[in-house]
């Protein structure tokens, strides 16, 4: 049986768990809750890049992405940042929904699962 590796373990959650060659990231949120949707999305994607790099993976190995927007009107702004980030030919399966996020300043939260 494979071991479970947890990254940045806190009292409530870990940023990521890796099991059997798959990295499962917790929902990642922006650092600056006052930034616009484009900047918040870029911040979240940079965090995802950093976490995947820690376990020897990267955005070309994302198996699935789930995107939560506080306001679906931000869809175009989020997509602009997303499309600039995703490498050509490697866009993963994705779902995007409007959701009430835990912090009212957050405009976006992204969850990804990636092969390691």
C-alpha positions in Angstrom: 0.0 0.0 0.0 1.3 3.5 -0.9 1.9 6.1 1.8 -0.1 9.3 1.9 2.1 12.4 1.7 0.5 15.6 3.1 1.9 19.1 2.4 1.5 22.1 4.6 -0.5 20.3 7.2 -2.6 22.6 9.5 -5.1 22.1 12.2 -8.0 22.1 9.8 -6.6 21.0 6.5 -3.5 20.3 4.4 -2.8 22.3 1.2 -2.3 19.0 -0.6 -2.3 15.2 -0.3 -0.5 12.9 -2.6 -1.5 9.2 -2.9 -0.7 6.6 -5.5 0.8 9.1 -8.0 -2.0 11.7 -7.7 -1.9 15.1 -6.0 -5.2 16.4 -4.5 -5.1 20.1 -3.8 -7.3 21.8 -1.3 -9.2 24.8 -2.6 -6.7 27.6 -3.2 -7.6 31.2 -2.6 -6.0 34.5 -3.4 -3.6 36.4 -1.1 -5.1 39.8 -1.8 -8.9 39.8 -1.3 -9.0 43.4 -2.5 -7.6 42.6 -6.0 -9.8 42.3 -9.1 -10.8 38.9 -10.5 -7.9 38.7 -12.9 -5.3 39.3 -10.2 -7.0 37.0 -7.7 -7.0 34.3 -10.3 -3.4 34.8 -11.2 -2.5 34.6 -7.5 -4.4 31.3 -7.1 -2.8 29.9 -10.2 0.7 30.8 -8.9 0.0 29.0 -5.7 -1.1 25.9 -7.6 2.1 26.1 -9.7 4.2 26.2 -6.5 2.3 23.4 -4.8 2.5 21.1 -7.8 6.2 21.9 -8.2 6.8 20.8 -4.5 5.7 17.2 -5.5 7.4 17.1 -8.9 4.3 17.9 -11.0 3.1 20.9 -13.0 0.1 22.4 -14.7 0.5 20.1 -17.8 -0.4 17.2 -15.5 -3.7 18.5 -14.1 -6.4 15.9 -14.4 -9.3 18.0 -13.3 -10.0 21.6 -12.2 -13.0 22.9 -10.2 -13.4 26.7 -10.1 -15.7 28.5 -7.7 -16.7 32.1 -8.4 -18.4 34.3 -5.9 -20.0 36.1 -8.8 -20.6 34.4 -12.2 -20.3 37.8 -13.8 -16.5 37.4 -13.2 -16.4 34.4 -15.5 -14.8 36.3 -18.4 -12.1 37.9 -16.2 -11.2 34.6 -14.6 -11.1 32.9 -18.0 -8.7 35.5 -19.4 -6.2 34.8 -16.6 -6.9 31.0 -16.9 -6.3 31.0 -20.6 -3.1 32.9 -20.3 -1.9 30.3 -17.7 -2.9 27.0 -19.3 -0.3 25.6 -21.8 -1.7 25.1 -25.3 -2.9 21.5 -25.8 -3.0 20.9 -22.0 -6.4 22.4 -21.0 -7.7 20.0 -18.3 -11.3 19.0 -17.8 -12.9 21.8 -15.8 -16.1 22.8 -14.0 -16.9 26.4 -13.1 -19.8 27.3 -10.7 -21.0 30.3 -8.7 -20.7 29.7 -5.0 -20.8 31.5 -1.7 -17.1 31.5 -0.7 -15.9 31.4 2.9 -14.4 34.9 2.9 -16.5 37.6 1.3 -13.4 39.2 -0.2 -12.5 36.1 -2.2 -13.7 36.3 -5.8 -12.3 32.8 -6.8 -11.3 29.5 -5.3 -9.7 26.7 -7.4 -9.3 23.0 -6.7 -7.1 20.8 -8.9 -6.2 17.2 -9.0 -3.0 16.3 -10.9 -0.8 13.4 -11.8 2.6 13.3 -10.1 
